Amino acid sequence: MDYENLLTVVKQRRSIRKYKPEPVPIESIMKVLEAARWAPSGRNSQPWEFIVVRSKDKLRQVTDIFLEQSQRLREKSLNFPTSRKDYLRKVSTLIVVCADPRFKPSYPQSQVSEQLATMYRENSERIYMQTIAAAICNILLAACSLGLGTVWLTGAGESITEQQLKEVLNIPQQLQTICCIPLGYPAAQRLSARCPRPLETMVHFDEFDVGKWRSDQDVERFVQDNRVRAKFYRTGRMP
Ligand SMILES: Cc1cc2nc3c(=O)[nH]c(=O)nc-3n(C[C@H](O)[C@H](O)[C@H](O)COP(=O)(O)O)c2cc1C
């Protein structure tokens, strides 16, 4: 493996929200999940489970859940510029990524003092989330390397959606549904350029370069833009 090949895949990966209905061969699905299996994890805990949804009946039921969730988000959320999720109707494979919070106590814990207990407990949360994110990233990149599209749908973590997914997919109550990833052949190439922040604005050598601190106004502008876009999605009009 070389860096250039890896970076090509990293740069090519885009969130895909338009799919061809062609089924993805089971071999490709397993290749994608094999990449997830090798992800790093806190304490090598590997607290993940992957539910591969392929039957027409289950796909319909899960898609219904996400369409309802998307509608709720459009109507009730203050700031979330969600697009319609009708594209899910065309998808032949959905991967529901679950995580098992019972593994959290395997990350550093302490009972020496309340302060230390809290400190380690809070960091356990972060270790757990980083662990799951590592597996998800491997899924997205492996899929891209096979010419498959994906998008990381975190709506699976909303409690209403989580409960519905657990019922439809027979997921044990103790697990958490972290995200849902459609997997399929992209129906269209993404034309819009992705514009990551320039590298030099986010890299700090030896200490935080305060000249690169993003002001509250800059962050607020980003948050505000999201609200404007959310209103646009909701009403079809720019405010
Ligand atoms: C943690 C996380 C949550 C995301 N949640 C959603 C989501 O719920 N729905 C969605 O359509 N895209 C979601 N995305 C995709 C982002 O919108 C997308 O990655 C970002 O806009 C950059 O575009 P790109 O993936 O094409 O590079 C999520 C991405 C991440 C990393």
The ligand as a MOL file (V3000), in Angstrom:
LIG
                    3D

  0  0  0     0  0            999 V3000
M  V30 BEGIN CTAB
M  V30 COUNTS 31 33 0 0 0
M  V30 BEGIN ATOM
M  V30 1 C -20.6140 12.2710 12.5150 0
M  V30 2 C -21.2670 12.5470 11.1710 0
M  V30 3 C -22.6310 12.6560 11.1010 0
M  V30 4 C -23.2730 12.8350 9.8660 0
M  V30 5 N -24.6260 12.7880 9.8110 0
M  V30 6 C -25.2310 12.8760 8.6160 0
M  V30 7 C -26.6260 12.7010 8.5230 0
M  V30 8 O -27.3140 12.4250 9.5180 0
M  V30 9 N -27.2210 12.8080 7.3060 0
M  V30 10 C -26.4990 13.0480 6.1740 0
M  V30 11 O -27.0890 13.1230 5.0840 0
M  V30 12 N -25.1490 13.2080 6.2220 0
M  V30 13 C -24.4970 13.1100 7.4110 0
M  V30 14 N -23.1380 13.2130 7.4830 0
M  V30 15 C -22.3720 13.4880 6.2680 0
M  V30 16 C -21.8520 14.9370 6.2600 0
M  V30 17 O -22.8930 15.8210 5.9480 0
M  V30 18 C -20.7270 15.0210 5.2380 0
M  V30 19 O -19.7060 14.1290 5.5900 0
M  V30 20 C -20.1220 16.4100 5.1350 0
M  V30 21 O -21.0670 17.3450 4.6930 0
M  V30 22 C -18.9290 16.4310 4.1570 0
M  V30 23 O -19.3240 15.9440 2.8820 0
M  V30 24 P -18.6640 14.6360 2.2380 0
M  V30 25 O -18.9440 13.4680 3.1310 0
M  V30 26 O -19.2780 14.4820 0.8740 0
M  V30 27 O -17.1960 14.8950 2.1680 0
M  V30 28 C -22.4870 13.0220 8.6850 0
M  V30 29 C -21.0990 12.9340 8.7940 0
M  V30 30 C -20.4930 12.6780 10.0100 0
M  V30 31 C -19.0070 12.5270 10.0700 0
M  V30 END ATOM
M  V30 BEGIN BOND
M  V30 1 1 1 2
M  V30 2 1 2 3
M  V30 3 2 2 30
M  V30 4 2 3 4
M  V30 5 1 4 5
M  V30 6 1 4 28
M  V30 7 2 5 6
M  V30 8 1 6 7
M  V30 9 1 6 13
M  V30 10 2 7 8
M  V30 11 1 7 9
M  V30 12 1 9 10
M  V30 13 2 10 11
M  V30 14 1 10 12
M  V30 15 2 12 13
M  V30 16 1 13 14
M  V30 17 1 14 15
M  V30 18 1 14 28
M  V30 19 1 15 16
M  V30 20 1 16 17
M  V30 21 1 16 18
M  V30 22 1 18 19
M  V30 23 1 18 20
M  V30 24 1 20 21
M  V30 25 1 20 22
M  V30 26 1 22 23
M  V30 27 1 23 24
M  V30 28 2 24 25
M  V30 29 1 24 26
M  V30 30 1 24 27
M  V30 31 2 28 29
M  V30 32 1 29 30
M  V30 33 1 30 31
M  V30 END BOND
M  V30 END CTAB
M  END
